[in-house]
């Protein structure tokens, strides 16, 4: 028993607690004294006490043997019963309250306590020894398993690679999915890559399951090698994104998935950009959401997203935080800080990023000086801006005029903003030369992911992971599986998490109060383009998700000008007509919509019914005639070199406001009536006045 203290009640005896050496001896001696005193007063025969003590000694002997206690402990307990019973018998016969009886009882109590303490220590030592013996047995069994693994792989590496190694250790992975062999290379200058390039043959020789590999990497020094052997295929199963949405930091890495040993792999993006490649159906979009989830959880990252495909990558992270009018709701902040779905909005975003980078270089000189670093100290007060550009690598490789402008801005951000905390994550549909041909991307995007999904077309792993050996697309035929390499870890198999739509909503809600605000210095440099990014006019497309920004702008323009271009737009999406055809139809719609007058010398035919009230465009047509004559003069002045519709339109824009489509219509008409001759095809086509056309009579 023991005394415990309860609030407001003082000490309370715990009668269920066991005895220790002191309380056990005290209980035994006081019990003997009580029995002896009562027995002597009642005239009880002394022999009864001796009989009870003998029975107690026999009973404790049997229970001690049943519990496999030490002989010392069993003997001590039996002796305690017999000594106590003997004293009680003697005291009942001679009187228990004499000084001799009390003194001898006290001596017996002290002896019992000391003996109990000694046996208790002995039992604890025996228990620890038993545990240690069991552990040694397990270690012997494990060592036997490790010795067997070591012997097998020494023989295998010798047989397959022609290298004799000495295994120093075998580490079993806690996840139970494989093991790592730490081996010493033989003398003679043999390096680890001699084993690394035989990864496929080693895996086949070990009869590893599909999706499992034996990969070699650098050891603790250049004379050592680590061989990671996967025995369980973790790539085939779908692994859901962890439900722990706790805070992350850019400095401790953002988890992007799992290695084959089921360990998290993290991307460190303070100075690095990233490139994620994956064909359709490989799980690339899901990987983008995984990346955005990590950024949303980080306390020192602001995420900007560019997705020219109707903003589909960023919309799930924005819509949970928008109210019915498209404005950010008061209680929840979007999971991304800025979303661009059009070339115009993307240009505003990239221009703001360039201004922020340049302004930070000047404004934070004192801060970097105090921190004794040339890198801007990133924190929740000065967050890093991560720009995620879906299919951004295709933008860099595109020949489209608007895409080229965006590409220049993207490359400028990558080039100047590393130290100032602005980095990019680009995605692409394939690891091809067109995507990886840019030196800036190859140099800055050191964090690289290739999701294969079993697709072989356009997946040149040698270009994306130069220097890595033994990487084959057929090693990761599963959706969401592929290869990931970082400056901290070589390219190897990994599995991206599966993130569900309801998880995106949960993460947006869970991390709403965690997103940092853009520092005042950077916000000032970003200007009104950043401050008004959530204005209703710029987020209206997020509400009407059936009309992306460009289409919505066309719709408003069509409505304002009272022209119905929907038919042209629908046909354009199916089989785009030529510019000449569009110009012709545009003029026909103008003539059909408005009651225009005829040109001088060309009488207007009588209509079958009175025309609806229209606009008198004669003044515009007179101006059109002047612009047409000016265009013809430019064509004539171009000589035998000729000119094109764009050049003529630029020359007439300031004075006449003529558009390229109008010039295209004129050139087509002049070509049909022989005034002009078209030379060349495609983008190299030029129009030459008939006077300067090849084969024209001299002096015409």
C-alpha positions in Angstrom: 0.0 0.0 0.0 1.1 3.6 -0.5 -0.1 7.1 0.5 -1.2 9.4 -2.3 -2.5 13.0 -2.1 -5.8 14.1 -3.5 -6.7 17.7 -4.0 -8.4 19.1 -0.9 -8.4 15.8 1.0 -4.8 15.2 2.1 -3.0 11.8 2.1 -5.1 8.7 1.1 -3.9 5.1 1.6 -3.9 3.0 -1.5 -4.6 -0.5 -0.1 -4.3 -2.1 -3.6 -0.7 -1.1 -4.0 2.0 -3.8 -3.4 4.5 -3.8 -0.5 8.1 -2.7 -0.8 11.0 -3.9 1.4 10.2 -1.4 4.2 6.4 -1.7 4.2 6.5 -5.4 3.9 8.7 -5.9 6.9 6.6 -3.4 8.9 3.4 -5.2 8.0 4.9 -8.6 8.9 6.2 -7.5 12.4 3.1 -5.6 13.4 1.0 -8.6 12.3 3.1 -11.0 14.5 2.8 -8.6 17.5 -1.0 -8.3 17.1 -1.4 -12.1 16.8 0.9 -12.8 19.8 -0.8 -10.2 22.0 -4.3 -11.4 21.1 -3.4 -15.1 21.5 -1.8 -14.6 24.8 -4.8 -12.6 26.1 -7.2 -15.2 24.9 -5.2 -18.2 26.0 -4.8 -19.6 22.5 -2.4 -22.6 22.3 1.0 -21.4 20.9 1.3 -24.3 18.5 -1.4 -22.8 16.2 0.8 -19.9 15.3 3.6 -22.3 14.3 1.2 -24.3 12.1 0.0 -21.2 10.3 3.5 -20.1 9.6 4.5 -23.4 8.2 1.4 -23.4 5.9 2.3 -19.9 4.7 5.9 -20.9 4.0 4.8 -23.9 1.9 2.2 -21.8 0.0 4.8 -19.1 -0.9 7.3 -21.7 -2.0 4.9 -23.2 -4.5 3.8 -19.8 -5.9 7.4 -18.7 -6.2 8.3 -21.8 -8.2 5.2 -21.3 -10.4 6.3 -17.7 -11.1 9.9 -19.0 -11.8 11.4 -16.8 -9.1 15.0 -17.2 -8.1 15.7 -19.8 -5.3 17.0 -16.9 -3.2 13.7 -15.2 -3.4 11.7 -18.3 -2.7 13.9 -19.2 0.3 13.7 -15.6 1.7 9.9 -15.7 1.6 9.6 -19.1 3.3 12.1 -18.2 5.9 10.2 -15.0 6.7 7.0 -17.0 7.4 8.8 -19.5 9.6 10.8 -16.9 11.6 7.6 -14.8 12.1 5.6 -17.9 13.2 8.4 -19.0 15.6 8.6 -15.6 17.2 4.8 -15.5 17.6 4.8 -18.9 19.2 7.5 -18.0 21.7 5.9 -14.6 22.5 2.5 -16.2 23.2 4.2 -18.6 25.7 6.5 -16.0 27.5 4.6 -12.7 27.0 4.7 -10.5 23.9 5.1 -7.1 25.7 8.4 -7.7 27.3 11.5 -5.8 26.3 13.1 -9.0 25.1 10.1 -9.9 22.9 9.8 -6.4 21.4 13.6 -6.0 20.8 13.8 -9.4 19.0 10.8 -8.5 16.9 12.4 -5.3 15.8 15.5 -7.1 14.9 13.5 -9.6 12.9 11.8 -6.7 11.0 15.1 -5.1 10.0 16.5 -8.4 8.8 13.3 -9.0 6.7 13.6 -5.6 5.1 17.2 -6.0 4.2 16.6 -9.5 2.8 13.6 -8.3 0.8 15.7 -5.4 -0.7 18.5 -7.8 -1.7 16.2 -10.3 -3.4 14.3 -7.5 -5.2 17.5 -6.3 -6.8 18.4 -9.8 -7.7 15.0 -10.3 -9.4 15.4 -7.1 -11.4 18.8 -8.1 -12.5 17.5 -11.5 -13.6 14.6 -9.8 -15.6 17.0 -7.5 -17.3 19.3 -10.4 -18.1 16.3 -12.3 -19.6 15.4 -9.3 -21.8 19.0 -8.9 -22.9 19.2 -12.6 -23.7 16.0 -12.4 -25.9 17.4 -9.4 -27.7 20.7 -11.2 -28.3 18.8 -14.1 -29.7 16.9 -11.8 -32.0 20.1 -10.1 -33.0 21.7 -13.5 -33.7 18.8 -14.4 -35.9 18.9 -11.0 -37.7 22.6 -11.2 -38.1 22.2 -14.6 -39.7 19.7 -13.1 -42.1 22.0 -10.1 -42.8 25.0 -12.4 -43.3 23.0 -14.4 -45.8 21.9 -11.3 -47.7 25.5 -10.0 -47.7 26.8 -13.3 -49.1 24.2 -13.4 -51.8 24.9 -9.9 -53.0 28.7 -10.2 -52.9 28.3 -13.2 -55.2 25.7 -11.4 -57.4 27.8 -8.3 -57.8 30.8 -10.4 -58.7 28.8 -12.4 -61.2 27.0 -9.5 -62.9 29.4 -6.6 -62.6 32.7 -8.3 -62.3 33.5 -6.4 -59.1 34.4 -8.1 -55.8 33.1 -6.0 -52.9 33.3 -6.5 -49.1 29.9 -5.8 -47.3 30.4 -3.8 -44.2 26.7 -3.5 -43.2 23.2 -4.4 -44.2 20.5 -2.0 -43.1 16.9 -3.3 -43.2 14.4 -0.5 -44.0 11.9 0.2 -41.2 9.0 0.1 -43.7 9.9 -3.5 -44.6 10.1 -2.7 -48.3 13.8 -3.5 -48.8 17.3 -3.0 -47.5 20.6 -1.1 -48.1 24.0 -2.7 -48.5 27.0 -0.7 -47.5 30.0 -2.2 -49.3 33.7 -1.4 -49.8 35.0 -1.3 -53.4 38.2 -3.2 -54.2 41.4 -1.4 -54.8 42.4 -0.4 -58.3 40.3 2.7 -58.9 37.0 1.0 -59.4 34.1 3.5 -58.8 30.5 3.0 -57.8 29.1 3.7 -61.2 30.4 0.5 -62.5 27.8 -1.2 -60.4 25.2 1.6 -61.0 25.1 1.0 -64.7 24.2 -2.7 -64.2 21.1 -1.9 -62.1 18.8 -3.6 -64.5 20.9 -6.8 -64.7 21.3 -6.9 -60.9 17.5 -6.6 -60.5 16.9 -9.4 -63.0 19.5 -11.6 -61.4 17.9 -11.1 -58.0 14.4 -11.9 -59.4 13.0 -8.8 -57.9 9.3 -8.0 -58.5 8.3 -5.6 -61.2 8.7 -2.0 -60.0 11.5 -3.0 -57.7 15.1 -2.1 -58.4 18.7 -2.5 -57.2 20.4 0.9 -57.6 23.9 1.8 -56.6 24.9 5.3 -55.3 27.9 7.0 -53.7 29.0 5.8 -50.3 30.5 7.7 -47.5 33.7 8.1 -49.5 34.8 7.3 -53.1 35.8 3.8 -52.1 32.4 2.8 -50.8 29.1 2.1 -52.5 25.5 1.9 -51.3 23.2 -0.5 -53.0 19.5 0.1 -52.3 17.4 -3.0 -53.0 13.6 -2.7 -53.2 11.7 -5.9 -52.4 8.1 -4.6 -52.3 6.6 -2.6 -55.2 5.2 0.5 -53.6 4.7 2.1 -57.1 1.6 0.1 -58.0 -0.6 1.1 -55.1 -2.4 4.4 -55.1 -1.2 6.4 -52.1 -3.5 9.2 -50.9 -2.0 12.5 -49.9 -1.3 12.5 -46.1 -4.1 14.0 -44.0 -1.7 15.8 -41.8 -1.9 19.4 -43.1 0.6 20.8 -40.6 2.9 23.7 -41.4 5.9 23.4 -43.7 8.8 25.6 -44.6 10.7 26.2 -47.8 13.9 25.7 -45.9 13.1 22.2 -44.6 11.8 21.0 -48.0 8.3 20.4 -49.5 7.3 16.7 -49.7 6.4 15.7 -53.3 6.0 11.9 -53.0 7.5 8.7 -51.8 10.6 6.8 -52.7 10.5 3.1 -53.2 11.5 2.6 -49.6 8.3 4.5 -48.6 10.3 7.5 -47.4 9.2 11.0 -48.3 11.2 12.8 -50.9 11.4 16.5 -50.5 12.1 19.4 -52.9 14.3 22.2 -51.7 13.4 25.2 -53.9 15.0 28.2 -52.2 17.5 28.5 -55.0 16.3 25.9 -57.5 13.6 25.9 -60.1 11.7 22.7 -60.9 10.6 20.9 -64.1 7.8 18.4 -64.1 7.3 16.3 -67.2 4.5 13.9 -67.8 2.4 12.9 -70.9 -1.4 12.9 -70.8 -2.7 10.3 -68.4 0.5 10.0 -66.4 -0.8 11.9 -63.3 0.9 15.2 -64.1 -2.2 17.3 -63.1 -2.4 15.4 -59.9 1.3 16.1 -59.3 0.7 19.8 -59.8 -2.0 19.7 -57.1 0.4 17.9 -54.8 2.9 20.7 -55.4 0.3 23.3 -54.7 -0.7 21.5 -51.6 2.8 21.7 -50.2 3.1 25.4 -51.1 -0.2 26.1 -49.4 1.0 24.4 -46.2 4.2 26.4 -46.2 4.4 29.5 -44.0 7.0 31.3 -46.1 5.7 30.7 -49.6 3.3 32.6 -51.8 2.0 30.7 -54.9 1.3 32.2 -58.2 -0.2 30.0 -61.0 -0.2 30.5 -64.7 -2.4 28.0 -66.6 -3.5 29.1 -70.1 -5.8 26.1 -70.3 -8.7 28.0 -68.7 -6.9 28.1 -65.4 -7.8 24.5 -64.6 -4.7 23.9 -62.4 -5.4 26.7 -60.0 -9.2 27.0 -60.0 -9.7 24.2 -57.4 -7.5 26.2 -55.0 -9.3 29.5 -55.6 -13.0 28.7 -55.9 -13.5 27.5 -52.2 -12.4 30.9 -51.1 -14.6 33.0 -53.5 -18.1 34.2 -52.8 -20.9 34.3 -55.3 -19.6 37.5 -56.9 -16.2 36.1 -57.5 -14.6 38.1 -54.7 -12.5 36.5 -52.0 -14.7 35.7 -49.1 -14.0 37.3 -45.7 -13.2 34.2 -43.7 -11.1 32.1 -46.2 -8.1 33.0 -48.3 -7.4 31.3 -51.6 -4.9 28.4 -51.7 -3.0 30.3 -54.4 -2.2 34.0 -54.2 -2.6 34.9 -57.9 -4.1 32.9 -60.8 -3.6 33.8 -64.5 -5.6 32.0 -67.2 -4.9 34.4 -70.1 -1.8 35.8 -71.8 -2.7 39.2 -70.6 -3.0 38.3 -67.0 0.1 36.1 -67.2 2.1 39.1 -68.6 0.9 41.3 -65.7 2.0 38.6 -63.2 5.4 38.1 -64.7 6.0 41.9 -65.0 5.1 42.2 -61.4 7.5 39.5 -60.5 10.3 41.2 -62.4 9.6 44.5 -60.6 9.5 42.8 -57.2 12.9 41.1 -57.9 14.6 44.3 -58.9 13.1 46.3 -56.1 14.1 43.7 -53.5 17.7 43.9 -54.6 17.8 47.6 -53.7 15.4 47.7 -50.7 16.8 44.8 -48.7 20.6 45.6 -49.0 20.8 46.4 -45.3 18.9 43.3 -44.3 21.2 41.0 -46.3 24.2 42.9 -45.0 23.1 42.2 -41.4 22.5 38.6 -42.2 25.9 38.4 -44.0 24.4 36.7 -47.0 23.8 37.5 -50.7 20.5 35.6 -50.6 17.4 37.4 -49.4 16.5 35.9 -46.0 13.1 34.2 -46.7 10.6 34.0 -43.9 6.9 34.5 -43.2 7.5 38.3 -43.2 9.4 38.2 -46.6 7.9 35.1 -48.4 9.3 33.4 -51.4 7.1 33.6 -54.5 6.8 30.3 -56.3 5.3 30.7 -59.9 3.8 27.4 -61.1 3.4 27.5 -64.9 1.4 24.6 -66.2 2.8 23.5 -69.6 5.3 26.3 -69.2 8.0 24.5 -71.1 5.7 24.4 -74.1 5.3 28.2 -73.8 9.1 28.5 -73.9 9.3 26.3 -77.0 6.2 27.9 -78.8 6.6 30.0 -81.9 3.3 31.9 -81.2 3.8 35.6 -80.9 2.1 36.0 -77.6 3.8 32.9 -76.2 7.2 34.2 -77.2 6.5 37.4 -75.2 5.6 35.3 -72.2 8.6 33.1 -72.7 10.9 36.1 -72.6 9.3 37.2 -69.3 9.5 33.7 -67.8 13.2 33.5 -68.7 13.9 36.9 -67.2 12.3 35.9 -63.9 14.4 32.7 -63.8 17.5 34.6 -64.7 17.4 37.6 -62.3 15.2 36.5 -59.3 17.0 33.6 -57.7 18.7 35.5 -54.9 15.6 37.6 -54.3 13.3 34.6 -53.6 11.3 34.1 -56.8 11.4 30.7 -58.4 9.4 28.7 -61.0 7.9 25.3 -61.4 7.4 24.5 -65.1 5.5 21.5 -66.4 5.7 19.9 -69.8 4.1 17.0 -71.7 7.3 15.4 -72.7 11.1 15.2 -72.0 12.1 16.2 -75.6 14.9 18.3 -77.0 12.4 21.1 -77.8 11.5 21.3 -74.1 14.9 20.8 -72.6 16.8 22.7 -75.3 16.9 26.0 -73.4 20.1 26.4 -71.5 18.5 28.5 -68.8 16.0 25.7 -68.0 18.7 23.0 -67.9 20.9 25.1 -65.7 18.3 26.4 -63.2 15.7 23.6 -63.0 17.8 21.1 -61.0 14.7 19.6 -59.3 13.3 17.4 -62.0 10.4 15.0 -62.2 9.4 12.6 -65.0 6.0 10.9 -64.7 6.0 8.1 -67.3 2.8 6.2 -66.8 4.3 3.6 -69.1 4.5 6.1 -72.0 7.6 5.8 -74.1 7.0 8.5 -76.7 8.7 11.8 -76.0 10.2 10.5 -72.7 13.9 10.8 -73.2 15.1 10.2 -69.6 18.7 10.6 -70.6 18.0 14.3 -71.5 16.1 15.0 -68.4 18.5 13.2 -66.0 21.9 13.5 -67.7 24.5 11.2 -66.1 22.0 8.9 -64.5 22.2 5.3 -65.6 19.8 2.5 -65.7 16.6 4.6 -65.8 13.9 2.9 -68.0 10.4 4.0 -68.6 9.1 0.4 -68.1 10.3 0.5 -64.5 7.4 2.8 -63.7 4.4 1.8 -65.8 1.9 3.0 -63.2 -0.1 6.3 -63.1 1.6 8.8 -60.8 4.9 6.8 -60.8 8.1 8.0 -62.4 11.5 9.4 -61.6 12.6 12.3 -59.4 16.0 13.8 -59.0 17.3 16.7 -56.9 20.7 18.2 -56.2 20.4 16.4 -52.8 19.4 12.9 -54.2 20.1 11.3 -57.5 17.3 10.4 -60.0 15.4 7.4 -58.8 12.0 5.9 -58.8 9.2 7.6 -56.8 5.5 7.7 -56.4 3.4 10.8 -56.4 0.5 11.0 -53.9 -3.1 11.0 -55.1 -4.8 14.1 -53.9 -8.6 14.2 -54.0 -10.8 17.2 -54.6 -12.2 17.1 -51.1 -8.7 17.2 -49.8 -8.0 20.4 -51.8 -11.0 22.0 -50.2 -9.8 20.8 -46.7 -6.3 22.1 -47.3 -7.6 25.5 -48.4 -9.6 25.8 -45.3 -6.9 24.4 -43.0 -4.2 26.7 -44.3 -6.2 29.9 -44.9 -4.7 31.7 -41.8 -1.2 30.3 -42.5 -0.5 32.0 -45.8 1.9 34.9 -45.5 1.2 38.3 -46.9 3.4 39.8 -49.5 5.8 42.2 -47.7 5.0 45.8 -48.1 8.2 46.6 -50.0 7.4 43.9 -52.7 3.7 44.8 -52.8 4.6 48.4 -53.5 6.8 47.3 -56.4 4.1 45.0 -57.7 1.8 47.9 -58.0 -2.0 48.0 -58.8 -1.7 44.9 -61.0 -1.1 42.8 -57.9 -3.3 44.8 -55.6 -6.4 44.4 -57.9 -5.8 40.8 -58.9 -9.1 39.7 -57.2 -11.2 42.6 -58.6 -14.5 41.4 -59.9 -13.7 42.3 -63.5 -10.5 40.2 -63.4 -12.1 37.2 -61.7 -15.5 37.1 -63.5 -14.3 34.2 -65.6 -13.8 32.2 -62.4 -17.6 32.4 -61.8 -18.6 31.7 -65.4 -16.2 28.8 -65.9 -17.8 27.9 -69.2 -16.2 31.0 -70.8 -12.4 31.4 -70.4 -11.0 35.0 -70.3 -10.3 35.3 -74.0 -13.7 33.9 -75.1 -15.5 36.1 -72.5 -13.7 39.2 -73.9 -14.8 38.2 -77.5 -18.4 37.7 -76.3 -18.5 41.2 -74.7 -16.9 42.7 -77.8 -19.4 41.0 -80.1 -22.3 42.3 -77.9 -21.0 45.8 -77.8 -20.6 46.1 -81.6 -24.0 44.3 -82.2 -22.2 41.9 -84.6 -22.9 38.2 -84.3 -19.6 36.4 -84.6 -20.6 33.3 -82.8 -20.9 31.3 -86.0 -17.5 32.3 -87.1 -16.1 31.5 -83.7 -17.7 28.1 -83.6 -16.4 27.3 -87.0 -13.0 28.5 -86.0 -12.9 26.0 -83.2 -13.8 23.1 -85.6 -11.9 23.9 -88.8 -10.4 27.4 -88.8 -11.0 29.2 -92.1 -8.4 31.4 -93.7 -7.9 35.1 -92.8 -9.2 36.1 -96.2 -12.4 34.1 -95.7 -12.9 35.6 -92.2 -12.4 39.1 -93.7 -15.0 38.4 -96.4 -17.5 37.1 -94.0 -16.9 40.0 -91.7 -17.7 42.5 -94.5 -20.8 40.5 -95.4 -22.1 40.7 -91.8 -21.5 44.4 -91.8 -23.4 44.9 -95.0 -26.2 42.6 -93.8 -26.4 44.3 -90.4 -26.2 47.9 -91.5 -27.9 49.6 -94.4 -24.9 51.0 -96.2 -24.9 53.2 -99.3 -23.2 52.2 -102.5 -19.9 53.6 -103.7 -20.0 56.2 -106.5 -20.6 54.6 -109.8 -22.0 51.4 -108.4 -25.8 51.7 -107.9 -27.3 49.8 -105.1 -29.8 47.2 -106.3 -33.4 47.8 -105.2 -34.2 45.8 -102.2 -37.2 43.4 -102.3 -38.5 45.1 -99.1 -37.7 48.3 -97.4 -34.5 48.0 -95.5 -34.4 48.4 -91.8 -33.1 51.7 -90.5 -29.3 51.4 -90.6 -26.1 53.3 -90.4 -24.7 55.5 -93.2 -21.2 54.2 -93.6 -20.4 56.3 -96.7 -18.0 58.5 -94.8 -16.2 55.4 -93.5 -16.2 54.0 -97.0 -14.6 57.1 -98.4 -11.9 56.8 -95.8 -11.6 53.1 -96.7 -11.0 54.1 -100.3 -8.3 56.5 -99.3 -6.6 53.8 -97.1 -7.0 51.3 -100.0 -5.3 53.7 -102.4 -2.5 54.2 -99.9 -2.1 50.5 -99.5 -1.9 50.1 -103.3 0.8 52.8 -103.4 2.8 50.9 -100.7 2.5 47.7 -102.7 3.8 49.5 -105.8 6.6 51.1 -103.9 7.8 47.8 -102.5 9.1 46.8 -105.9 10.1 43.3 -106.9 10.8 42.4 -103.2 7.1 42.7 -102.5 5.4 43.2 -99.1 2.8 41.5 -96.8 -0.4 42.3 -95.1 1.2 42.9 -91.7 3.7 45.4 -93.1 1.0 47.4 -95.0 -1.3 47.4 -91.9 1.4 48.8 -89.7 2.2 51.5 -92.2 -1.5 52.5 -92.4 -2.4 52.1 -88.7 -1.5 55.6 -87.5 -3.2 57.5 -90.3 -6.1 55.3 -91.3 -6.4 52.8 -88.4 -6.6 50.0 -91.0 -6.4 46.4 -89.6 -4.5 43.5 -91.0 -7.8 41.7 -91.9 -8.8 44.5 -94.1 -5.5 44.5 -95.9 -5.8 40.8 -96.4 -9.1 41.3 -98.1 -7.6 43.9 -100.5 -4.6 41.8 -101.4 -6.9 38.9 -102.2 -9.1 41.0 -104.4 -6.0 42.5 -106.2 -4.6 39.0 -106.7 -7.9 37.8 -108.3 -8.1 40.8 -110.7 -4.4 40.7 -111.6 -3.3 43.9 -109.9 -1.0 41.9 -107.6 0.9 38.6 -107.8 1.4 36.3 -104.8 5.0 35.0 -104.5 6.0 32.3 -102.1 3.9 30.2 -99.6 3.2 30.1 -96.0 4.8 32.6 -93.7 7.2 33.6 -96.5 4.4 34.7 -98.9 4.8 38.2 -100.4 2.6 40.3 -102.7 4.2 42.0 -105.6 2.6 44.6 -107.9 2.1 43.3 -111.4 4.5 46.0 -112.7 7.3 44.3 -110.7 6.1 40.8 -111.0 8.5 38.3 -112.6 7.9 38.1 -116.3 6.0 41.4 -116.5 6.5 43.4 -119.8 9.1 46.2 -119.4 7.6 49.6 -118.8 4.2 48.4 -117.8 
